[in-house]
Amino acid sequence: MRRHRTPRWLGVSLSLLALMGGCGAAGVLSPAGAPCAAPVATRELGDGILSGLSEERIELVRDAAAWEALWRQHAPEVPPPSVDFASEQALVVVRQHPTGGYALGVAGVCREGGGLTVHVVEHVPGPDEATVQILTQPWLFLALPRGLGRVTVRLSTRVGPLPAAAP
């Protein structure tokens, strides 16, 4: 499998952290468990487990034309969510796995070190969980505010059943 390399000029860095846990439900926490001193409001543009984007990627999209082109690859039959590129940018996180049971979620977005740190949690199936044997592409798209500096994505892993959906 060939991995997509995000261009350096996008200012996105990926930190793969092998963490069991990390960001708690009681407020935004950093992967080390410390409270986020400056949480940043974001807007989720969508998430799911199947995508037309077949390569793993973490990418910032900063204009409407690029957003529409990316969305046509992701889900050509569905109109893209609205993004105000004058004040927002779209963060795209796509993974790929040989089975089901995986999902991506946002644990929080913090203002840290002169930029934004986006804490993404990937839920992975436990060793005793039954999974569907199909290639999946868990994906998460977020609208982030522009002009707050470099964007860093920290990906942590949680093993076990997926959290229950909110009613």
C-alpha positions as CSV (number, residue, x, y, z in Angstrom):
1,M,0.0,0.0,0.0
2,R,1.4,3.4,-1.0
3,R,0.9,6.1,1.5
4,H,0.0,9.7,0.6
5,R,2.6,12.2,1.7
6,T,1.2,15.5,2.8
7,P,3.3,18.4,1.4
8,R,5.4,20.2,4.1
9,W,4.1,23.6,3.1
10,L,0.6,22.6,4.4
11,G,2.1,22.9,7.9
12,V,0.5,19.7,9.1
13,S,2.5,17.2,11.0
14,L,1.4,13.8,12.2
15,S,2.5,12.4,15.5
16,L,1.7,8.8,15.8
17,L,1.4,8.1,19.5
18,A,0.8,4.5,20.7
19,L,-1.4,5.5,23.6
20,M,-4.0,3.5,25.4
21,G,-6.5,6.1,26.4
22,G,-5.4,9.7,26.3
23,C,-8.1,12.3,25.9
24,G,-10.8,12.0,28.4
25,A,-14.5,12.8,28.2
26,A,-14.4,15.3,31.1
27,G,-13.0,18.3,29.2
28,V,-10.3,18.4,26.6
29,L,-7.1,16.6,27.7
30,S,-3.7,16.3,26.0
31,P,-2.5,12.8,25.2
32,A,-0.5,12.9,28.5
33,G,-3.7,13.5,30.3
34,A,-3.1,17.2,31.2
35,P,-6.0,19.6,30.7
36,C,-6.0,21.6,27.5
37,A,-5.2,25.2,28.6
38,A,-6.8,26.8,25.5
39,P,-9.5,24.6,23.8
40,V,-10.5,25.8,20.3
41,A,-14.0,25.4,18.9
42,T,-14.3,23.4,15.7
43,R,-17.0,22.1,13.5
44,E,-17.3,18.5,12.5
45,L,-17.9,18.1,8.7
46,G,-18.5,14.4,8.9
47,D,-17.0,11.0,9.8
48,G,-17.5,7.4,8.7
49,I,-15.9,4.1,7.8
50,L,-16.0,4.0,4.0
51,S,-14.5,6.6,1.6
52,G,-13.6,6.9,-2.0
53,L,-10.3,8.2,-0.8
54,S,-8.3,5.0,-0.9
55,E,-5.0,6.2,0.4
56,E,-4.3,7.3,4.0
57,R,-3.9,11.0,4.4
58,I,-3.8,13.9,6.8
59,E,-4.3,17.1,4.9
60,L,-5.4,20.7,5.3
61,V,-7.6,22.0,2.6
62,R,-7.6,25.8,2.3
63,D,-9.7,26.7,-0.7
64,A,-13.1,25.8,-2.2
65,A,-11.8,24.3,-5.4
66,A,-9.5,21.9,-3.6
67,W,-12.3,21.0,-1.1
68,E,-14.7,20.2,-4.0
69,A,-12.1,18.1,-5.8
70,L,-11.3,16.2,-2.7
71,W,-15.0,15.7,-1.8
72,R,-15.7,14.4,-5.4
73,Q,-13.2,11.6,-4.8
74,H,-14.5,10.9,-1.3
75,A,-18.3,10.8,-2.0
76,P,-19.2,11.9,-5.5
77,E,-22.9,11.3,-5.1
78,V,-23.2,13.6,-2.0
79,P,-22.8,17.4,-2.0
80,P,-19.9,18.6,0.2
81,P,-20.5,20.2,3.5
82,S,-20.2,24.0,3.5
83,V,-16.9,25.5,4.5
84,D,-16.3,29.2,4.8
85,F,-12.7,29.4,3.5
86,A,-12.4,33.0,4.4
87,S,-12.4,32.0,8.1
88,E,-12.0,28.2,8.1
89,Q,-9.9,25.5,6.7
90,A,-10.8,21.8,6.4
91,L,-8.8,19.1,8.1
92,V,-9.0,15.7,6.4
93,V,-8.0,12.5,8.2
94,V,-8.3,9.2,6.4
95,R,-6.9,5.8,7.5
96,Q,-7.2,2.4,5.9
97,H,-7.6,-1.0,7.5
98,P,-8.3,-4.6,6.2
99,T,-11.3,-5.1,8.5
100,G,-14.1,-3.2,10.1
101,G,-14.2,-2.2,13.8
102,Y,-12.2,1.0,13.3
103,A,-13.4,4.6,13.8
104,L,-11.9,8.1,14.1
105,G,-13.0,10.7,16.6
106,V,-11.9,14.1,17.8
107,A,-10.9,14.2,21.5
108,G,-10.2,18.0,21.3
109,V,-8.5,20.8,19.6
110,C,-6.1,22.9,21.7
111,R,-4.1,26.1,21.2
112,E,-0.5,25.0,21.9
113,G,2.9,26.2,21.1
114,G,1.9,29.0,18.7
115,G,-0.5,26.8,16.7
116,L,-3.3,24.2,16.9
117,T,-3.0,20.7,18.1
118,V,-5.8,18.4,17.0
119,H,-6.2,15.3,19.2
120,V,-7.6,12.5,17.0
121,V,-8.4,9.1,18.6
122,E,-8.6,6.0,16.4
123,H,-10.7,3.2,18.0
124,V,-9.4,-0.2,17.0
125,P,-11.0,-3.6,17.6
126,G,-9.8,-5.6,20.6
127,P,-8.3,-9.1,20.1
128,D,-11.6,-10.9,20.9
129,E,-13.9,-8.7,18.9
130,A,-15.5,-10.0,15.7
131,T,-15.0,-7.7,12.7
132,V,-16.3,-7.7,9.1
133,Q,-13.6,-8.7,6.7
134,I,-13.7,-5.8,4.3
135,L,-11.3,-3.0,3.4
136,T,-12.4,0.1,5.4
137,Q,-11.3,3.7,5.3
138,P,-12.2,5.4,8.6
139,W,-12.4,9.2,7.9
140,L,-12.9,12.4,9.8
141,F,-13.3,15.9,8.4
142,L,-13.2,19.0,10.6
143,A,-13.6,22.7,9.9
144,L,-10.8,24.5,11.8
145,P,-10.4,28.3,12.3
146,R,-7.8,29.9,10.0
147,G,-5.0,32.1,11.2
148,L,-4.1,30.3,14.4
149,G,-0.7,29.0,13.3
150,R,0.7,25.6,12.4
151,V,-1.7,22.6,12.7
152,T,-0.4,19.5,14.3
153,V,-2.4,16.3,14.4
154,R,-1.8,13.8,17.2
155,L,-3.2,10.4,16.6
156,S,-3.7,8.1,19.6
157,T,-5.2,4.6,19.7
158,R,-7.9,3.2,21.9
159,V,-8.4,-0.6,21.8
160,G,-11.8,-2.0,22.5
161,P,-15.4,-1.6,21.6
162,L,-16.5,1.6,19.9
163,P,-18.2,4.1,22.1
164,A,-22.0,4.0,22.0
165,A,-23.6,6.6,19.7
166,A,-25.4,9.4,21.4
167,P,-29.2,9.1,21.3
